[in-house]
Every structure is written in C-alpha cells, then in structure tokens.
Amino acid sequence: MILDLFSLAGKVALVTGASRGLGQGIALGLAEAGADIAGVSRGPCEETAAGVRALGRRFLHLPCDLAKATVAELEGLVKRTVEALGRLDILVNAAGITARHPVLEYPEEDWDAVIQVNLKSLMFLSRAAARHFAAQGGGKIINVASALSFQGGILVVPYAASKHGVLGVTRAMANELAAQNINVNAIAPGYMLTEMTAPLAADPVRAPTILQRIPAGRWGTPEDLKGAAVFLASEASAYCHGMVLTVDGGWLAR
C-alpha cells in the first residue's frame, strides 16, 4: 500500500538543531512517522525529547556546538548515534544561524560563524553519514536550504551565501551517491516563524512587506515542514536525488 512507503518504523534519524524551530518540528514529524531520534543541539533539548518519547519513540541527545565542532567531533555524532540506537538511516541537517548587518559593515567573525554552522558542519556531517550509509547499503540525507538559496535577501550576505552553498552541496553529493542508494535532497523553507526570525517578524517595516508577498497569506511554522521531511526520509522518495522541495507558501512563485 502506498501509505506504507511513508512509514519510518524501525528507522533512526539524526537531526541537527533539534532543540527548537525547524529542527524540532522536523524531529517530531519523523518521530510521528515512526523514527527514533538522535537530536543535536548546543543547549538543552528536553522539550523535543519529551515530545519524541510521548510518541513512544527513543530519543538520544547529542550536545554539540556546531560553531566550534571539529570534523572529528562531527564524525563522532554518527558513531555515537549508531552505538546508542543501533543504527542510522536518516540525517537531517536543520541547524542554522544568521547575523544581520549591512554588507559594507559585515564583521568577519559573523561571516565565519554563519558559514561554519550552515555549510561546513553540514558538509562534513553529511560526509560522515554518507560513509556509514555506503557501508550499510543506503540512507537518506536531507538538508535544510532556504528561499535564500535562490535569492539574495537583505542584510544577510553570509546566510544567502551559505544557503546557496547548501543547494550546491546537495546536488553535488546526490550526483556521486545516488548509485549507492543514498538519497541526498533538500527542503527550502520560506519565511518561517521561529526564534531566529522573531526580530524580522516584529519589524514594523519589513514584516508587512514580507507578508504581502506570500500568496498563502501567512508565515510558515515548523509544523509545515513535517510532511516534506517525512516524504524525503521515506521510501516514497526513493527515486528523488538532488531535489529541492520548496515549502514557502508560494513565495518563490510570486
């Protein structure tokens, strides 16, 4: 039956940024579909853990500051997941940060931090997961891109650069790994109501102009990503490689 293809029963997913926002929403969506979750976050992850366990799934918290993590530490996240939960089938790179400054004043340290979290950690954690997937005969990698993978935005030069890079990494890895039964795809959210976007949503000038451009007439929420994540994590997307699924209320179509 077709619905069986969407089941994640018996699967284990490693999700970065799992303590809040988009990562939390995706982690809970995968758990609702049957997956056990290893959640990576810099701070506490109790809320996500409680939500996953309330669904009858296992949850493993992996504390890690991706802004400082070495490649070896990223590789260790995969190893610790397999050791604690017995397997790894899905990686979701959902962690992301931004820092808003005019381009003529953009600080080097903020550039480096955004690129480190949004792009470098994604690349090398994906590499570690892909090595594991290649050895076991397949797996799923889902990267969280952005509408700014296609646009420049305002005051967010490194964020736009990193999210353009996420698209490139997704497609390049898909080309190399598809033959090994490893699906590498991305979700590109539009404007989502999260802690990171709260200042923008509260901006009396920018917020109304953003809302006016969204055909759906509202900002998105982390829950809006659950269906896309389950699809890309499941066997229903077995022939999808290098795909970018936009979840943006029609923003990019406007």
Buried (B, 14 or more C-beta within 10 A) or exposed (E): EEEEEBBBEEBBBBBBBBBBBBBBBBBBBBBBBBBBBBBBBBEEBEEBBEBBEEBEBBBBBBEBEBBEBEBEBBBBBBEBBBEEBEEBBBBBBBBBBBBBBEEEEBEEEBBEBBBBBBBBBBBBBBBBBBEBBBEEEEBBBBBBBBBBBBEEBEBBBBBBBBBBBBBEBBBEBBEEBBEEBBBBBBBBBBBBBBEBBEEBBEEEEBBEEBBEEBEEEEBBBBEBBBBBBBBBBBEBBEEBBBBBBBBBBEBEEE
